[in-house]
């Protein structure tokens, strides 16, 4: 699971990577590699959202929060995305 999740992360397919990396952690909680890769994904997504400050970057961040079962943070990220571009229907739908 880790190898495939890490490969997905390297391809920029972060949402899919998170799913496989979480499975790898459940399978072997003592392996630090999945946690390290997940940390990198989170840092990159957070930085990207702050730097770009676009609706889509915060919507992407909201999806990662959702996959990590941090639902309140996902809603807040969608609300922030909506405040950046009120005409973008995606954050409204995702919220």
C-alpha positions as CSV (number, residue, x, y, z in Angstrom):
1,X,0.0,0.0,0.0
2,X,2.7,2.5,0.9
3,X,4.7,2.1,-2.3
4,X,1.6,2.7,-4.4
5,X,0.4,5.6,-2.2
6,X,3.9,7.2,-2.4
7,X,3.9,6.8,-6.2
8,X,0.5,8.4,-6.5
9,X,1.7,11.3,-4.3
10,X,4.7,11.7,-6.7
11,X,2.3,11.8,-9.6
12,X,0.3,14.6,-8.0
13,X,-2.7,12.4,-7.4
14,X,-2.8,13.4,-3.7
15,X,-6.5,12.5,-3.0
16,X,-5.9,8.9,-4.1
17,X,-2.5,8.8,-2.4
18,X,-4.1,9.7,0.9
19,X,-6.5,6.8,0.7
20,X,-3.6,4.3,0.1
21,X,-1.3,5.8,2.7
22,X,-4.0,5.7,5.4
23,X,-4.5,2.0,4.5
24,X,-0.7,1.5,4.8
25,X,-0.8,3.1,8.3
26,X,-3.6,0.9,9.4
27,X,-1.8,-2.2,8.1
28,X,1.5,-1.3,9.8
29,X,1.2,1.6,12.3
30,X,4.9,1.3,13.2
31,X,6.1,2.2,9.6
32,X,7.0,5.9,9.6
33,X,7.1,6.3,5.8
34,X,3.3,6.6,5.2
35,X,3.1,9.3,7.9
36,X,6.0,11.1,6.5
37,X,4.5,11.2,3.0
38,X,1.1,12.2,4.4
39,X,2.8,15.1,6.2
40,X,4.4,16.2,3.0
41,X,1.1,16.1,1.2
42,X,-0.5,18.2,3.9
43,X,2.3,20.8,4.0
44,X,2.3,21.1,0.2
45,X,-1.5,21.5,0.0
46,X,-1.6,24.1,2.8
47,X,1.3,26.1,1.3
48,X,-0.3,25.9,-2.2
49,X,-3.7,27.1,-0.9
50,X,-2.1,30.1,1.0
51,X,0.2,31.0,-1.9
52,X,-2.3,30.8,-4.7
53,X,-5.3,32.0,-2.6
54,X,-7.7,30.6,-5.2
55,X,-11.1,28.9,-4.8
56,X,-9.8,25.7,-6.4
57,X,-6.7,25.5,-4.1
58,X,-8.9,25.7,-1.0
59,X,-11.4,23.3,-2.5
60,X,-8.5,20.8,-3.0
61,X,-7.4,21.4,0.6
62,X,-11.0,20.7,1.7
63,X,-11.0,17.4,-0.1
64,X,-7.9,16.4,1.8
65,X,-9.5,17.4,5.1
66,X,-12.6,15.3,4.2
67,X,-10.4,12.2,3.4
68,X,-8.7,12.6,6.7
69,X,-12.2,12.8,8.4
70,X,-11.6,16.4,9.6
71,X,-15.1,17.5,8.5
72,X,-15.2,20.8,10.3
73,X,-11.9,21.9,8.7
74,X,-13.3,20.7,5.3
75,X,-16.3,22.9,5.7
76,X,-14.2,25.9,6.8
77,X,-11.9,25.4,3.7
78,X,-15.0,25.3,1.5
79,X,-16.4,28.5,3.1
80,X,-13.1,30.2,2.5
81,X,-13.1,29.0,-1.1
82,X,-16.6,30.4,-1.5
83,X,-15.5,33.8,-0.1
84,X,-12.7,34.0,-2.7
85,X,-15.0,33.2,-5.6
86,X,-18.7,33.3,-4.7
87,X,-19.7,32.2,-8.3
88,X,-17.7,28.9,-8.1
89,X,-20.3,26.2,-7.5
90,X,-17.8,23.5,-6.4
91,X,-17.2,24.7,-2.8
92,X,-20.9,25.2,-2.3
93,X,-21.6,21.7,-3.5
94,X,-18.8,20.2,-1.5
95,X,-19.7,21.9,1.7
